Amino acid sequence: MYEPHLVEHETNHINPAPQALNLRIRPSGAADRERLKACFGALSPESRRLRFFASKPNLNDAELDLFSNADGWDHIAVAAVRLDDQGRETETLGFARCIRLAPGGDCAEFSITVADAAHGQGIGTAMSRQLLELARAAGVRHLRFEVLAENTPMRKLALAIGGKPDWTGDGIVEYDCELLPSVNPHRSLPWFASPHRLLSAYVDLWLASLDRGLHAARTAQQGFAHWLDQVGGLDQDSPDA
Ligand SMILES: CC(C)(COP(=O)(O)OP(=O)(O)OC[C@H]1O[C@@H](n2cnc3c(N)ncnc32)[C@H](O)[C@@H]1OP(=O)(O)O)[C@@H](O)C(=O)NCCC(=O)NCCS
């Protein structure tokens, strides 16, 4: 079940740049269909071309269905939405998404669009970072995407999120962004598999077996001393002594 409220963040927790915009970056799903339509409708022809690598006058119904079909697992999406003074959502400023190449697979295709009037204010970077966290948590290990070589802002953004470029030579740069599993053991491992607990359990076992060994050695030494006493006593009692 996709539960957007669990992963919602205000921008002041993400990136200092968009703070002044009073912005929320949150997961996006079916309820954002109209927002998607309005956001795309407001894009300049140039931004549409940079996003789709071709002239793109509108999104058809099938594309709207696809883009508003995020389930938080095979298709993960976030939206950047401006808030009014009461904290209510107003204008949509962008979307970022990744869709797994195969259901449940560890490789997903990444894409992003920010409204023209909001470019250059850190919104693309902030959305990408939040999307990466959600994707990483869902087990995605590689984000792949293509960028037109002339798209300088997107190439900078790609580098900022750890994308490794591969210049294909035909005006397109392919990126692979590896998402390593979280290194925080409290987030990535069950309590009994935490390295700290495993190590301390191992040390406890080792100390307990050392203690048992010392105890056995002490008992054997006492038994030997007792035996020597007995043997010595017998020798003294013997008629030959
Ligand atoms: C690419 C895009 C998503 C970036 O969004 P954004 O909110 O403007 O990005 P940010 O403000 O976070 O900036 C990202 C980087 O681009 C740089 N940048 C932004 N606008 C720039 C411009 N006009 N010229 C040069 N660099 C620019 C920023 O300085 C930043 O780089 P830095 O981290 O080295 O400082 C946005 O430009 C867009 O929607 N473009 C049209 C659609 C598109 O190209 N999508 C990607 C398809 S692959």
The ligand as a Gaussian input file, in Angstrom:
#p B3LYP/6-31G(d) Opt

LIG

0 1
 C       16.799000      19.710000     -15.893000
 C       15.850000      20.340000     -14.870000
 C       14.942000      19.251000     -14.307000
 C       16.670000      20.953000     -13.743000
 O       15.770000      21.434000     -12.772000
 P       16.157000      22.717000     -11.861000
 O       15.185000      22.799000     -10.757000
 O       16.316000      23.878000     -12.716000
 O       17.571000      22.219000     -11.313000
 P       18.409000      22.840000     -10.106000
 O       17.978000      24.240000      -9.833000
 O       18.376000      21.870000      -9.005000
 O       19.868000      22.895000     -10.753000
 C       20.550000      21.741000     -11.171000
 C       21.925000      22.138000     -11.691000
 O       21.768000      22.831000     -12.940000
 C       22.342000      24.129000     -12.854000
 N       21.541000      25.001000     -13.667000
 C       20.229000      25.303000     -13.478000
 N       19.818000      26.091000     -14.463000
 C       20.889000      26.294000     -15.280000
 C       21.081000      27.025000     -16.480000
 N       20.105000      27.703000     -17.060000
 N       22.306000      26.984000     -17.038000
 C       23.304000      26.291000     -16.498000
 N       23.184000      25.574000     -15.346000
 C       21.973000      25.595000     -14.758000
 C       22.333000      24.472000     -11.380000
 O       23.300000      25.429000     -11.049000
 C       22.634000      23.120000     -10.773000
 O       24.007000      22.799000     -10.886000
 P       24.984000      22.837000      -9.618000
 O       24.388000      21.813000      -8.643000
 O       26.290000      22.439000     -10.171000
 O       24.892000      24.247000      -9.089000
 C       15.009000      21.471000     -15.507000
 O       15.897000      22.359000     -16.111000
 C       13.978000      20.982000     -16.503000
 O       12.881000      20.592000     -16.154000
 N       14.335000      20.996000     -17.813000
 C       13.392000      20.592000     -18.854000
 C       13.093000      19.102000     -18.836000
 C       14.362000      18.299000     -18.824000
 O       15.359000      18.666000     -19.421000
 N       14.284000      17.145000     -18.152000
 C       15.373000      16.225000     -18.096000
 C       15.230000      15.244000     -19.216000
 S       16.496000      14.031000     -19.148000

